[in-house]
Amino acid sequence: MAILSTTAQLEANQTAITAAEGLQAFTLDGIEARRANLATLYAERRYLTTQLAKENGSRPFMKTINFGGLSY
């Protein structure tokens, strides 16, 4: 098994999300089958997007919050 680049992993993840969104569960001959867990796929996509940004030398979007003159 080859080690995939972050970009390739992100593309595979998006393909899985698209497939799962299209047909999440179905029944065939009385047997119910489910596709991938979307929550897990979305979490992996967030991780991979952040990882790709790090590899490309950019930072993911961060919002500054101001609490009465103190910024975090």
C-alpha positions in Angstrom: 0.0 0.0 0.0 1.5 3.3 -1.1 1.5 6.3 1.2 -0.7 9.0 -0.3 0.1 12.7 -0.3 -2.2 14.9 1.8 -3.8 16.3 -1.4 -4.5 12.7 -2.6 -6.0 11.8 0.8 -8.2 15.0 0.7 -9.4 14.1 -2.8 -10.2 10.5 -1.7 -12.0 11.9 1.4 -14.1 14.2 -0.8 -15.0 11.3 -3.1 -16.2 9.3 -0.1 -18.2 12.2 1.3 -19.9 12.8 -2.1 -20.8 9.1 -2.3 -22.1 8.9 1.3 -24.2 12.0 0.9 -25.8 10.6 -2.2 -26.9 7.3 -0.7 -26.3 7.1 3.0 -28.3 3.9 3.7 -30.2 1.4 1.7 -31.9 -2.0 2.0 -31.3 -4.9 -0.4 -33.2 -8.2 0.1 -34.1 -7.2 3.6 -30.5 -6.4 4.6 -29.8 -2.8 5.6 -26.4 -1.4 4.6 -24.8 1.9 5.5 -22.0 3.8 3.9 -19.3 5.7 5.6 -20.0 7.8 8.7 -20.3 11.3 7.4 -19.3 12.9 10.8 -16.0 11.0 10.6 -15.4 12.0 7.0 -16.1 15.6 7.8 -13.7 15.5 10.7 -11.0 13.9 8.6 -11.6 16.6 5.9 -11.0 19.4 8.5 -7.8 17.7 9.6 -6.5 17.2 6.1 -7.3 20.7 5.0 -5.4 22.1 8.0 -2.5 19.7 7.3 -2.4 20.7 3.6 -2.3 24.4 4.7 0.7 23.6 7.0 2.5 21.8 4.2 2.0 24.7 1.8 3.3 27.1 4.4 0.0 28.9 4.9 -2.1 29.1 8.0 -5.8 28.2 8.2 -8.2 31.0 8.8 -8.1 32.2 12.4 -10.5 34.8 13.8 -9.4 37.3 16.5 -11.9 37.8 19.3 -11.9 41.0 21.3 -13.1 40.9 24.9 -13.2 44.5 26.2 -9.8 45.5 24.8 -8.1 42.1 25.2 -7.7 40.2 21.9 -7.3 36.5 21.7 
